[in-house]
Amino acid sequence: MRQIKHIVVIIIYALLAVSFCSCLHKKFQNHLSNSSSPYLQEHADNPVDWFEWSDETLALAKKENKPLLISIGYSSCHWCHVMEKESFMDTAVARIMNENFINIKVDREERPDIDNLYINAAQLLTGNAGWPLNAFALPDGKPFYAVTYSSREGWKNLLKQIAQAYKQQNKKVVLQAQALTNGIVQSELSFTSKENTPATISPAFYQNLFDSLYKKIDLNNGGLKGVPKFPLPTIWEFLLQYHYLTGDKTALNAVTNTLNKMALGALYDQAGGGFARYTTDSLWHVPHFEKMLYDNAQLASLYTHAYQVTGNNFFKTIVKETLVFVAREMTSPDGGFYSSLNADTQNGEGEFYTWTHDEIKKNLPRPDIIISYFNIKAGGNIQGLDGQKNKNLLYASYTPEEFAAKNKIPPTEFNNLLNSSKKTLLSERNKRIKPTVDDKILTAWNALMLKAYADAYAAFDDEDYLKTALATASFIEKKMIRSDGHLWRNYRNGKMSIDGFLDDYALLAKAYIRLYQVSFDKHWLSLAQKIVTYAINNFYNKNESMFYYIEDSVNLPVRKMDIADNVTPSSNAIMAEVLYNLGVYFEKDDYIKKSVSMVLIAKEKMSQITSYYSQWCYMAGILSYGTYEVAIMGKEAIKKNMGMQKRYLPKCIFMGGTDENLPLLESKLSENHTLIYVCTNKTCKLPVENVNKALLQIK
């Protein structure tokens, strides 16, 4: 009996121990464990008492009279993870943060509105900014200081200085916050000044935009001059348009050189397809290894357009490999696309993508050729990547066609060897620990990917691309759009929690318009109009003739506008394009007037800082050279539409089908013929049945 009691006591103590451990575990879970963001969830076990941005969090800061510490990053950010390990997992650092601040963690991809505000503050304070971004603000959110990455000791010292200043020199801190906030407001207004707004955009002005931008291009290595090197697809889209409109081959040469160098470098994943975010060197050889959905979507469209212009099969290969990568690594079973792949694994940043000379040699049947093609060296070919001794990244100096000719190998033979070697290396690499995936789904980035698939379908006539585009379009319609046209920003595990921003509305409307152009299903065009109507009602600033980035209900001290391009295009510039196209489709002159007004207001800035206004420059091309409305009506409308859209035709707005369901389609349907009408300024040329004859009518 005594033995039984002893066992019972042991069991009770064991249960208490489990319960105690469970309580300890729960104690060290902060407020991020139920976040919709994988990045925020990664910080749920930090001893820092992190909160999400919310009205309740700001109210708590006011109640306790503590400044806000707003730490902003994203899942695939290398230095964000470094700072977490060094500082945010340190109990001594966490104690200082918890005692003196209300600590807010922000995923910049979910909340670009918050990120834009504090990035702007950092730029005004220091002249530059990046991630991780750590901003200090009053309880109402007005910023007074900001820094990027800081070492543990530097961070501790800064925390103590800020906390002391807030308590002992509060009036100075408040004045600093007010001055900085006013500076942010003034920087917004300077972008949208209506003073001396010109009446038109001329071809001469458009020419000057190209001349200004061309001076900044690295004609040897591609991209813009300097480092780091970002792909910046909107710049090369503008140059493709400029080449088309003017016939200037220097623009096309700059584009093709850049696209070749990017696709041959380690910026591009030679084994698995897809592009990294940027490189730290001028040769595109040493990337930071995160892969972003928005980059791969825009670059898939860009390489598609370059293929349409040049017929270069190397560009076609890059598109196909990139889309295979997206399908394999970034596609959700729900029908959307994930946000990014991490740069890091537990073995270090970029290790997943590196190879030793021996690994290449033992895994390939004819390794010497591939070793030569990818510049593999026994001592390694990497410069500037920490901890990667004797390691190689895969990058090439010549296109496959050039390499085969240089080495006197039949092109088909070398291509077969290269493709089989890539498959072998990918299979071998998949045995390694893979980078983690940020599996949140964002409307704006999914819209870019939807458009990329529609572009690829038009160029390559691959029905699978259209099926993917339609599946994505339907997913977004079902999950991200309310009946009134309101958009959600994010989706994960069946939940949406953040209202859409202007880029969500603009990019999705553009993607739906593009899907209409390749399918002639008016449903997508009507859906684009619905969400644009919502955007006009809830984002448009009549006084400035521009759109705010956020709705009025969002609790931020400044309601910003997204005017300049970054790694994604300006949402206002995209909205100007969308309004122009919808104005043509539905004969809504007020849409076109809004669009033209927006471009004219941005005219001064696009001439001053062309590289950050290339999407506006693209719109300047539309306004200075005009557009063609191409109506294709009849039973073979889709077939003839695809026959035309295999070409690069940036001046054309396509429409048609078998229903006269748009103003410009009225009285154009013939019972026995499929006719192509090429129109401009509401005047149509004689209809033709032959695609080539229609193309001749387009100058």
C-alpha positions in Angstrom: 0.0 0.0 0.0 2.8 2.4 0.9 4.4 1.6 -2.4 1.2 2.5 -4.2 1.0 5.8 -2.4 4.7 6.5 -3.3 3.9 5.9 -7.0 0.8 8.2 -6.8 3.0 10.9 -5.2 5.5 10.5 -8.0 2.8 10.8 -10.6 1.4 13.9 -8.9 4.8 15.6 -8.9 5.3 14.6 -12.5 2.0 16.2 -13.5 2.8 19.3 -11.5 6.2 19.5 -13.2 4.6 19.2 -16.6 2.1 21.8 -15.7 4.9 24.1 -14.4 6.9 23.6 -17.5 3.9 24.3 -19.6 3.3 27.5 -17.6 6.9 28.5 -18.1 6.5 27.9 -21.8 3.4 30.0 -22.0 5.0 32.7 -19.9 7.7 33.2 -22.6 5.2 33.5 -25.5 4.6 37.1 -26.3 1.7 38.7 -28.2 2.8 37.5 -31.6 2.0 33.8 -31.4 -1.3 34.2 -33.2 -0.2 36.7 -35.8 -1.1 36.2 -39.4 2.5 36.8 -40.4 5.1 34.0 -40.3 7.8 36.6 -39.7 6.0 37.9 -36.6 5.4 34.3 -35.4 9.1 33.7 -35.6 9.5 36.3 -32.8 6.8 34.9 -30.5 9.4 33.2 -28.3 11.5 36.3 -27.9 11.8 37.5 -24.3 10.9 40.9 -25.7 7.2 41.7 -25.0 6.3 42.3 -28.6 2.9 43.6 -29.7 1.4 44.0 -33.1 0.4 47.4 -34.4 -3.1 48.2 -33.3 -5.4 50.8 -31.7 -5.1 48.8 -28.5 -1.3 48.9 -28.6 -1.2 52.6 -29.1 -3.7 53.1 -26.3 -1.5 51.1 -24.0 1.5 53.3 -24.9 -0.5 56.4 -24.0 -1.8 54.9 -20.8 1.7 53.9 -19.6 3.3 57.0 -21.2 6.0 55.0 -22.9 7.5 55.6 -26.3 7.0 53.1 -29.1 9.8 51.0 -30.4 8.8 49.8 -33.8 11.0 47.1 -35.3 10.3 46.4 -39.0 11.6 43.5 -41.1 10.5 40.5 -43.2 11.0 36.8 -43.3 13.8 36.6 -45.9 15.8 39.5 -44.4 19.3 38.1 -43.4 20.2 41.0 -41.0 16.8 40.9 -39.4 17.5 37.3 -38.3 21.0 38.3 -37.1 19.6 41.1 -34.9 17.0 38.8 -33.5 19.6 36.3 -32.4 22.0 38.8 -31.1 19.6 41.2 -29.3 15.9 40.2 -29.2 16.7 36.8 -27.8 18.9 38.3 -25.1 17.1 38.6 -21.8 19.2 41.5 -20.7 18.4 43.5 -23.8 14.7 42.4 -23.6 14.5 43.7 -20.0 15.6 47.2 -21.1 13.1 47.1 -24.0 10.2 45.9 -21.9 10.8 48.3 -19.0 11.1 51.4 -21.2 9.1 50.9 -24.4 6.0 49.5 -25.9 7.6 47.2 -28.4 5.9 46.6 -31.8 7.1 44.1 -34.4 6.0 44.8 -38.0 6.2 42.6 -41.1 6.9 45.2 -43.8 5.3 43.0 -46.5 2.0 42.8 -44.6 2.1 46.5 -43.5 3.9 48.5 -46.1 1.9 51.6 -44.9 3.7 51.5 -41.5 7.0 50.6 -43.2 6.7 53.5 -45.7 6.2 56.0 -42.9 9.2 55.0 -40.8 11.4 54.4 -43.8 10.6 58.0 -44.8 11.5 59.2 -41.2 14.8 57.3 -41.4 15.7 58.8 -44.7 15.0 62.4 -43.5 17.1 61.8 -40.4 20.1 60.0 -41.9 19.8 60.1 -45.7 19.4 56.3 -46.0 17.4 53.4 -44.7 17.0 49.7 -44.8 16.0 46.6 -42.9 15.9 45.8 -40.1 14.4 49.2 -39.4 14.1 50.2 -35.8 12.0 53.4 -35.2 11.3 55.2 -32.0 8.0 57.2 -31.8 5.7 59.0 -29.4 2.7 57.0 -28.2 0.6 58.4 -31.0 3.1 57.0 -33.6 4.9 60.2 -34.6 8.6 59.2 -35.1 11.5 61.0 -33.5 14.4 58.6 -34.2 15.3 55.6 -36.4 18.2 53.3 -37.0 18.8 50.1 -39.0 20.9 47.1 -37.8 22.8 47.6 -34.6 25.1 45.2 -32.7 24.0 44.0 -29.2 26.1 46.4 -27.3 25.4 49.3 -29.6 21.6 48.5 -29.3 21.7 48.4 -25.5 23.5 51.8 -25.3 21.0 53.3 -27.8 18.0 52.0 -25.8 19.3 53.5 -22.6 20.0 56.9 -24.3 16.5 57.0 -25.9 14.7 56.0 -22.7 16.6 58.6 -20.7 15.9 61.4 -23.3 12.2 60.5 -23.4 12.0 60.8 -19.6 14.3 63.7 -18.9 14.0 65.8 -22.1 10.5 65.0 -23.2 9.7 68.4 -24.6 12.7 68.2 -26.9 11.7 64.7 -28.0 8.1 65.9 -28.7 9.4 68.9 -30.7 11.7 66.5 -32.7 8.8 64.2 -33.4 6.6 67.1 -34.6 9.3 68.5 -36.8 10.0 65.1 -38.4 6.3 64.4 -39.0 5.9 67.8 -40.6 8.9 67.0 -42.8 7.2 63.8 -43.9 4.1 65.7 -44.8 6.0 68.3 -46.7 7.9 65.6 -48.7 4.5 64.2 -49.7 3.2 67.5 -50.9 6.4 68.2 -52.9 5.6 65.2 -54.9 2.2 66.4 -55.9 2.6 70.1 -56.4 0.2 71.5 -59.0 2.1 74.7 -59.5 3.1 75.3 -63.2 1.6 71.9 -64.2 2.2 71.5 -67.9 -0.7 71.0 -70.3 0.7 68.1 -72.3 3.4 65.4 -72.6 5.4 65.7 -75.8 7.6 63.2 -77.7 10.5 65.6 -77.0 10.0 65.4 -73.3 9.7 61.6 -73.6 13.1 61.6 -75.4 14.7 63.7 -72.6 13.5 61.1 -70.1 15.4 58.4 -71.9 18.5 60.6 -72.3 18.5 61.3 -68.5 18.1 57.6 -67.6 20.6 56.3 -70.1 23.4 58.2 -68.4 22.9 56.1 -65.3 23.1 52.7 -67.0 26.1 50.5 -66.6 26.7 49.6 -70.2 29.3 47.0 -69.4 27.7 44.9 -66.6 24.1 45.9 -67.1 21.7 47.5 -64.6 22.3 50.9 -63.1 25.8 52.1 -62.2 27.0 51.3 -58.7 26.3 48.6 -56.1 24.3 47.0 -54.8 22.6 45.9 -58.0 18.8 45.5 -58.1 16.9 44.2 -61.1 14.4 47.1 -61.1 12.2 45.8 -63.9 10.2 49.0 -64.4 13.3 50.7 -65.8 13.8 48.1 -68.5 10.1 48.0 -69.4 10.3 51.7 -70.0 13.3 51.2 -72.3 11.6 48.4 -74.2 8.6 50.8 -74.8 11.0 53.6 -75.8 12.7 51.4 -78.3 9.3 50.3 -79.8 8.1 53.9 -80.1 11.3 55.5 -81.4 13.2 52.7 -83.0 16.3 53.6 -81.0 18.5 50.5 -80.8 20.7 51.9 -78.0 17.7 51.4 -75.6 17.2 47.8 -76.7 20.9 47.1 -76.4 20.9 48.3 -72.8 17.9 46.1 -72.0 19.3 42.9 -73.7 22.7 43.4 -72.1 21.2 43.8 -68.6 18.9 40.8 -69.1 21.7 38.7 -70.3 24.0 39.6 -67.4 21.4 39.1 -64.8 20.3 35.7 -66.1 23.9 34.5 -66.4 24.9 35.7 -63.0 24.3 34.0 -59.6 21.4 36.5 -59.1 19.6 33.9 -61.2 19.4 30.4 -59.7 21.2 28.4 -62.4 20.1 25.0 -61.0 16.6 25.7 -59.9 15.4 28.8 -61.7 14.2 32.1 -60.3 15.9 35.3 -59.2 17.3 36.5 -55.9 16.6 40.0 -54.7 19.8 41.8 -55.5 23.6 41.3 -55.6 26.3 43.0 -53.5 28.7 43.2 -56.5 28.6 44.9 -59.9 28.8 41.7 -61.9 25.6 40.1 -60.6 27.7 37.3 -59.1 27.1 37.5 -55.3 23.5 37.8 -54.3 21.7 38.2 -51.0 19.8 35.0 -51.5 16.2 35.7 -50.6 13.8 35.1 -53.4 10.8 37.4 -53.6 7.6 36.8 -55.4 7.4 40.3 -56.7 10.8 40.1 -58.3 10.2 36.9 -60.1 6.7 38.0 -61.3 8.0 41.2 -62.8 11.1 39.6 -64.3 9.0 36.9 -65.9 6.9 39.6 -67.6 10.1 41.5 -68.5 11.9 38.6 -70.1 8.7 37.6 -71.9 8.5 41.1 -73.5 12.2 41.0 -74.3 11.6 37.7 -76.1 8.7 39.1 -78.0 11.0 42.0 -79.2 14.1 40.0 -80.0 13.1 36.4 -80.5 16.0 35.4 -78.3 15.3 31.8 -77.1 17.6 32.3 -74.1 15.1 34.8 -72.7 12.3 32.3 -73.3 14.2 29.7 -71.3 14.6 32.1 -68.4 10.8 32.7 -68.4 10.0 29.0 -68.5 12.5 28.1 -65.8 11.3 31.0 -63.5 7.7 29.9 -63.8 8.7 26.3 -63.1 10.5 27.5 -60.0 7.4 29.5 -58.9 5.1 26.5 -59.5 7.5 24.2 -57.5 8.4 26.4 -54.6 6.0 29.3 -54.2 2.5 28.0 -55.2 -0.1 27.4 -52.6 -2.6 24.6 -53.0 -5.3 27.2 -52.5 -4.3 28.8 -55.9 -2.3 31.8 -54.7 1.4 32.4 -54.4 3.7 32.6 -51.4 5.7 35.7 -50.6 9.3 34.6 -50.4 12.0 32.1 -49.7 14.5 32.8 -46.9 18.1 33.7 -47.6 19.3 31.7 -44.6 19.3 28.1 -43.5 20.7 26.7 -40.2 24.0 26.3 -42.1 24.3 30.0 -43.0 23.2 32.5 -45.6 23.4 31.2 -49.1 25.0 27.9 -48.2 22.1 26.1 -49.9 23.2 27.5 -53.3 26.9 26.8 -53.1 29.0 24.0 -54.4 32.5 22.6 -54.0 34.6 21.7 -57.1 34.4 18.0 -56.0 30.6 18.1 -55.6 30.2 19.2 -59.2 32.8 16.7 -60.5 31.4 13.6 -58.8 27.7 14.3 -59.6 27.9 15.0 -63.4 28.7 12.7 -66.3 30.8 15.3 -68.2 31.8 17.6 -65.4 34.7 19.4 -67.1 32.4 21.2 -69.6 29.9 22.3 -66.9 32.8 23.3 -64.6 34.1 25.6 -67.4 30.6 26.9 -68.2 29.8 27.9 -64.6 33.3 29.1 -63.7 33.8 26.5 -61.0 37.2 26.7 -59.3 38.9 24.3 -56.8 39.5 27.1 -54.4 36.1 28.6 -54.9 34.8 31.5 -57.0 33.0 33.5 -54.3 34.2 37.0 -53.3 32.7 38.6 -50.2 30.4 35.9 -48.8 31.3 35.1 -45.2 32.2 31.6 -44.2 32.2 30.1 -47.7 35.7 28.8 -48.2 36.3 26.7 -51.3 32.7 27.2 -52.3 31.3 28.2 -55.7 28.2 29.9 -56.9 27.0 29.0 -60.4 27.4 31.8 -62.8 28.3 31.9 -66.5 30.2 34.3 -68.7 28.5 33.4 -72.0 25.0 32.4 -73.0 24.7 28.6 -73.8 24.7 29.5 -77.6 27.9 31.6 -77.2 29.6 29.0 -75.1 28.8 26.1 -77.5 30.2 28.1 -80.4 33.3 29.2 -78.4 34.1 25.6 -77.5 33.0 24.1 -80.8 30.3 22.0 -79.3 27.1 21.4 -81.3 24.4 23.7 -79.8 21.8 21.0 -79.3 24.4 18.7 -77.7 25.5 21.4 -75.2 21.9 22.4 -74.4 21.0 18.8 -73.6 24.1 18.4 -71.4 23.4 21.7 -69.6 19.7 20.9 -69.0 20.4 17.4 -67.7 23.2 18.8 -65.5 20.9 21.4 -64.0 18.3 18.6 -63.2 21.0 16.5 -61.5 22.3 19.5 -59.5 18.8 20.4 -58.4 18.1 16.9 -57.3 21.3 16.8 -55.3 20.7 20.2 -53.8 17.2 19.1 -52.7 18.9 16.7 -50.3 20.1 19.7 -48.3 18.1 21.6 -45.6 15.9 23.9 -47.7 15.3 27.6 -47.0 12.0 28.3 -45.2 9.1 29.7 -47.1 7.1 32.7 -46.0 3.7 31.3 -46.9 1.5 34.4 -46.5 -0.3 35.4 -49.7 -0.4 39.1 -50.6 -2.8 40.5 -53.1 -0.5 43.0 -54.8 2.3 40.4 -55.3 -0.2 37.8 -56.5 -1.5 40.3 -59.0 2.0 40.7 -60.4 2.3 36.9 -60.8 -1.1 36.7 -62.4 -0.1 39.2 -65.0 3.2 37.3 -65.6 1.3 34.1 -66.4 -1.1 36.1 -68.7 1.9 37.7 -70.5 3.6 34.3 -70.9 0.4 32.8 -72.3 0.2 35.6 -74.9 3.8 35.2 -76.0 4.1 31.4 -75.9 0.5 30.2 -76.5 0.9 27.7 -73.6 -2.6 26.8 -72.3 -1.1 25.8 -68.9 -0.1 29.4 -68.3 -3.7 30.6 -69.0 -5.1 27.9 -66.7 -2.7 29.1 -63.9 -3.7 32.7 -64.5 -7.4 31.9 -64.3 -7.0 29.8 -61.2 -5.1 32.7 -59.5 -7.7 35.2 -60.6 -10.5 33.1 -59.2 -8.7 32.5 -55.9 -8.2 36.2 -55.4 -11.8 37.0 -56.4 -13.2 34.4 -53.9 -10.8 35.1 -51.0 -9.6 38.7 -51.3 -12.5 40.8 -52.7 -15.7 41.8 -50.9 -18.9 42.4 -52.8 -18.4 46.2 -52.6 -14.9 46.0 -54.2 -13.0 46.3 -51.0 -9.7 44.2 -51.0 -7.9 42.3 -48.3 -4.1 42.6 -48.3 -3.2 39.2 -46.9 -4.4 35.6 -46.8 -3.0 32.7 -44.7 -4.5 29.6 -43.3 -7.9 30.6 -44.6 -7.9 34.0 -42.9 -7.7 37.6 -44.1 -6.9 40.3 -41.5 -5.5 43.5 -43.1 -7.3 45.9 -45.4 -5.8 46.4 -48.9 -3.5 49.3 -49.8 -3.4 51.2 -53.0 -0.9 48.8 -54.6 -3.3 45.9 -54.0 -6.0 47.8 -55.9 -3.9 49.2 -58.7 -1.9 46.0 -59.5 -4.9 43.7 -59.2 -6.9 45.9 -61.5 -4.0 45.9 -64.0 -3.8 42.2 -63.8 -7.5 41.7 -64.4 -7.4 44.0 -67.4 -4.5 42.0 -68.8 -6.4 38.7 -68.2 -9.4 40.2 -70.1 -7.0 41.1 -73.0 -5.9 37.5 -73.5 -9.2 35.8 -72.7 -11.9 38.4 -73.8 -13.9 37.4 -70.8 -15.5 40.7 -69.7 -16.0 39.4 -66.2 -12.4 40.3 -65.4 -12.7 43.8 -66.9 -15.9 44.5 -64.9 -14.1 43.2 -61.7 -11.3 45.6 -62.4 -13.7 48.5 -62.7 -15.4 47.5 -59.4 -12.2 47.6 -57.4 -11.1 50.8 -59.0 -14.5 52.4 -58.2 -13.9 51.4 -54.5 -10.3 52.9 -54.7 -11.6 56.2 -56.1 -14.2 56.5 -53.4 -11.8 55.6 -50.5 -8.3 56.6 -51.6 -8.5 59.5 -54.0 -7.4 63.0 -52.9 -9.3 65.5 -55.1 -7.1 68.4 -54.0 -3.8 66.7 -55.0 -5.3 64.6 -57.9 -3.5 61.6 -56.5 -4.4 58.6 -54.5 -3.5 58.0 -50.8 -1.7 54.7 -50.1 -4.1 54.0 -47.2 -7.7 54.4 -46.4 -8.7 57.2 -44.0 -9.6 54.7 -41.3 -5.9 53.5 -40.8 -4.4 54.7 -37.5 -1.2 56.4 -38.7 0.0 60.0 -38.0 0.6 60.7 -41.7 -1.6 59.6 -44.6 1.1 59.0 -47.2 1.0 58.7 -51.0 3.1 56.2 -53.0 4.5 58.2 -55.9 8.0 57.0 -56.6 9.0 53.5 -57.9 10.9 51.2 -55.7 11.5 47.5 -56.3 7.8 47.5 -57.3 6.2 50.2 -59.4 4.5 53.3 -57.9 0.9 52.4 -57.1 -0.2 55.9 -58.3 1.6 55.4 -61.6 -0.1 52.0 -62.0 -3.4 53.5 -61.1 -2.9 56.2 -63.8 -2.4 53.4 -66.4 -5.4 51.5 -65.1 -7.7 54.6 -65.2 -6.5 55.3 -68.8 -7.3 51.8 -70.0 -10.6 51.6 -68.2 -11.5 55.0 -69.6 -10.9 53.7 -73.1 -12.8 50.4 -72.5 -15.9 52.0 -70.9 -15.7 55.5 -72.6 -15.3 57.2 -69.2 -13.7 60.5 -69.9 -13.4 61.3 -66.2 -11.1 58.3 -65.8 -8.9 59.5 -68.6 -8.9 63.0 -67.2 -7.8 61.7 -63.8 -5.0 59.7 -65.4 -3.7 62.5 -67.5 -3.8 64.9 -64.5 -1.7 62.4 -62.5 1.0 62.1 -65.1 1.2 65.8 -65.6 1.6 66.4 -61.9 4.4 63.8 -61.8 6.2 65.3 -64.9 8.7 67.4 -63.0 9.8 64.6 -60.7 10.1 62.1 -63.5 12.5 64.4 -65.3 14.5 65.0 -62.1 14.8 61.5 -60.8 14.0 59.3 -63.8 15.3 56.0 -62.4 12.7 56.3 -59.6 9.9 57.3 -61.9 10.3 54.9 -64.8 6.7 53.7 -64.4 5.6 57.3 -64.8 7.9 57.5 -67.8 6.1 54.6 -69.3 2.8 56.5 -68.9 4.5 59.5 -70.6 5.1 57.3 -73.6 1.4 56.4 -73.7 0.3 60.0 -73.5 2.9 61.4 -76.0 2.4 58.7 -78.7 -1.2 57.7 -78.1 -2.7 54.2 -78.3 -4.5 51.9 -80.7 -7.7 50.3 -79.7 -7.8 46.9 -81.4 -11.2 45.2 -81.6 -11.3 41.6 -82.8 -14.8 40.4 -83.3 -16.1 36.9 -84.4 -15.8 33.2 -83.8 -12.0 33.2 -84.3 -11.4 36.3 -82.1 -9.3 34.5 -79.6 -7.1 32.8 -82.2 -6.5 36.0 -84.1 -6.0 37.8 -80.8 -3.2 35.4 -79.9 -1.8 35.8 -83.4 -1.4 39.5 -82.8 -0.3 39.4 -79.1 2.6 37.1 -79.8 4.3 40.4 -80.8 5.3 43.2 -78.4 2.6 45.8 -78.9 2.7 48.3 -76.0 0.5 50.9 -77.9 -2.4 48.5 -78.3 -5.5 48.1 -76.1 -7.1 44.8 -77.1 -10.7 43.9 -76.8 -13.3 41.6 -78.6 -15.0 38.3 -78.6 -18.5 37.4 -79.9 -20.5 39.9 -77.8 -20.8 43.6 -78.5 -20.5 44.2 -74.7 -18.3 47.4 -74.7 -19.0 50.7 -76.3 -16.1 50.3 -78.8 -17.4 46.9 -79.9 -20.9 48.0 -80.9 -21.9 47.2 -84.5 -18.6 45.4 -85.2 -19.8 41.8 -85.1 -20.1 40.0 -88.4 -22.1 36.8 -88.7 -19.7 35.1 -91.2 -16.3 36.7 -90.6 -13.9 37.5 -87.8 -12.8 41.1 -88.3 -10.0 43.1 -86.8 -10.6 46.8 -86.3 -7.6 49.1 -85.6 -8.8 52.3 -84.1 -7.3 55.5 -82.7 -9.0 58.6 -81.4 -12.4 56.9 -81.8 -11.8 56.5 -85.5 -11.3 53.0 -87.0 -9.4 52.0 -90.1 -11.0 49.5 -92.6 -11.5 46.2 -90.9 -9.3 43.3 -92.0 -9.5 39.5 -91.5 -5.7 38.9 -91.8 -3.5 39.3 -88.7 -0.5 40.5 -90.7 -2.6 43.1 -92.5 -3.9 44.4 -89.1 -0.3 44.6 -87.8 0.6 46.7 -90.8 -2.1 49.2 -89.8 -0.4 49.6 -86.4 2.5 52.1 -86.8 
